[in-house]
Amino acid sequence: MSTIAETLFQPQTIASAPEASKPVLENIQKAFGFIPNLMATFATSPTVLQGYLAMDGVFEKGTFSPVERQLILLAASIENDCNYCAAAHSTIAKNFLHAPAETISAVRDGKKLADRKQNALVTLVREIVRERGKAKTASIDEFLAAGYSKPQVMELLLGVALKTVSNYLDKLSPATVDAAFAAESR
């Protein structure tokens, strides 16, 4: 017998998606060469698909480097136990941004990162997710002492919010990990 989580939402194709999702999926396919299954699932609701991508677009324009953004997204995904997103962000960080494999492994394994600044970032993200926003003063102080700014504390919340949406959707309706991310799937 299937559960609601197995059948709640099906990934959409450009042909099957609601009209408002179709051009968005076409752009995703042009950008990536395929439509990731989680994005295809988001397409069931054009509002959610467009909102998620808008939030992601704003997050990308922030002050964190591309690697730091992926570390934020990966750390939140690991804390939320989302294999799909962990595989996707590990792949992006390693294969496209050339982040060291040992850095990605440390995040995925819940270990300390060798780089002090990145460790402070990942530690704060983990704590915010795990404690539902209740970060310890010591974690924030370490984040600031590592060279980040107070506004960046708020900015990383945008990454946590992104992953809350995608990680929770994957919990409600698990997406099959795409072939492009399969090497990083656990």
C-alpha positions in Angstrom: 0.0 0.0 0.0 1.4 3.4 -0.9 1.5 6.3 1.5 0.5 9.8 0.9 4.2 10.9 0.9 4.8 8.6 -2.0 2.0 9.9 -4.1 1.2 13.4 -2.9 2.8 15.3 -5.9 4.2 13.9 -9.1 7.0 15.7 -11.0 5.6 17.7 -13.9 6.9 17.8 -17.4 6.7 20.9 -19.6 3.7 19.2 -21.3 1.9 18.3 -18.0 2.6 21.4 -15.9 0.1 24.1 -15.3 0.4 26.9 -17.9 2.1 29.3 -15.5 4.8 26.7 -14.8 5.6 25.8 -18.4 7.9 28.8 -19.3 9.7 28.5 -16.0 10.4 24.8 -16.6 11.5 25.7 -20.2 14.0 28.2 -18.7 15.2 25.6 -16.1 15.8 23.1 -18.9 17.7 25.6 -21.0 19.9 26.5 -18.0 20.6 23.0 -16.7 20.1 20.8 -19.7 17.4 18.9 -17.8 14.7 19.7 -15.2 15.7 18.5 -11.7 13.0 16.3 -10.2 12.4 18.6 -7.3 11.9 21.6 -9.6 9.5 19.4 -11.6 7.6 18.7 -8.4 7.5 22.4 -7.5 5.9 23.0 -10.9 2.7 21.5 -9.6 2.2 24.9 -8.0 3.3 27.8 -10.2 3.2 30.1 -7.1 5.6 27.9 -5.2 7.9 27.3 -8.2 8.1 31.0 -9.0 8.4 32.0 -5.3 11.2 29.5 -4.7 13.1 30.6 -7.7 12.6 34.3 -6.9 13.9 33.7 -3.4 16.9 31.8 -4.8 17.6 34.6 -7.2 17.7 37.1 -4.4 19.9 34.8 -2.3 22.4 34.5 -5.2 22.7 38.3 -5.3 23.7 38.5 -1.6 27.1 38.9 -0.1 28.1 35.3 0.4 30.4 33.7 -2.2 29.0 31.0 -4.4 30.8 28.3 -2.3 29.5 29.8 0.9 26.0 29.8 -0.5 26.3 26.1 -1.3 27.7 25.4 2.2 24.7 27.2 3.7 22.2 25.2 1.5 24.1 21.9 2.1 24.3 22.3 5.9 20.6 23.1 6.1 19.8 20.1 3.9 21.9 17.8 6.1 20.3 19.1 9.3 16.8 18.6 7.7 17.9 15.1 6.5 17.1 15.8 2.9 19.1 13.4 0.7 17.9 14.9 -2.6 19.1 18.4 -1.7 22.3 17.2 0.0 23.2 15.3 -3.2 22.3 18.3 -5.4 24.3 20.9 -3.4 27.3 18.5 -2.9 27.4 18.0 -6.7 27.2 21.8 -7.4 29.8 22.6 -4.8 32.3 20.0 -6.0 31.7 19.8 -9.7 30.9 23.4 -10.6 32.5 25.5 -7.9 35.4 23.2 -7.2 35.0 23.2 -3.4 37.3 20.7 -1.8 35.8 17.2 -1.4 37.0 17.2 2.3 35.0 20.4 3.0 31.8 18.9 1.5 32.4 15.6 3.4 32.9 17.5 6.7 29.6 19.3 6.2 27.8 16.1 5.2 29.3 14.2 8.2 28.6 16.9 10.7 32.3 17.5 11.4 34.3 20.6 11.9 35.6 22.2 8.7 39.3 23.0 8.3 38.7 26.6 7.2 37.8 28.7 10.3 35.5 31.1 8.5 33.6 28.3 6.7 33.3 26.4 9.9 31.8 29.3 11.7 29.3 29.7 8.8 28.3 26.0 8.8 28.1 25.8 12.6 25.7 28.7 12.7 23.5 27.3 10.0 23.4 23.9 11.6 22.4 25.5 14.9 19.8 27.7 13.5 18.1 24.8 11.7 18.5 22.3 14.6 17.3 24.8 17.2 14.6 26.4 15.0 16.2 29.8 15.0 17.6 29.9 18.5 21.3 30.4 17.9 23.7 30.7 20.8 25.4 34.0 21.4 28.7 32.1 21.2 27.9 30.8 17.7 27.0 34.3 16.4 30.1 35.8 18.0 32.3 33.1 16.3 30.5 33.9 13.0 31.3 37.6 13.4 34.8 37.0 14.7 35.5 34.9 11.6 34.9 37.9 9.4 31.2 37.9 8.7 28.9 40.9 9.3 25.7 41.2 11.4 23.6 41.7 8.3 24.9 38.3 7.0 23.4 36.6 10.0 20.0 37.7 8.5 21.1 36.9 5.0 21.9 33.3 5.8 18.3 32.9 7.0 17.3 33.3 3.4 19.3 30.2 2.5 17.7 28.4 5.5 14.3 29.5 4.3 15.0 28.2 0.8 16.0 24.8 2.1 13.1 24.7 4.5 10.7 24.9 1.5 12.6 22.3 -0.7 13.6 20.0 2.2 10.1 19.9 3.5 8.5 19.3 0.1 10.9 16.4 -0.3 9.7 15.0 3.0 6.0 15.4 2.0 6.6 14.0 -1.5 10.1 12.5 -2.0 11.7 13.2 -5.3 13.9 10.7 -7.0 17.5 11.9 -7.0 18.4 12.9 -10.6 21.2 11.0 -12.4 23.2 14.3 -12.4 23.3 14.2 -8.6 23.3 10.4 -8.0 27.1 10.1 -7.3 26.5 12.3 -4.1 23.3 10.4 -3.0 23.5 8.4 0.2 
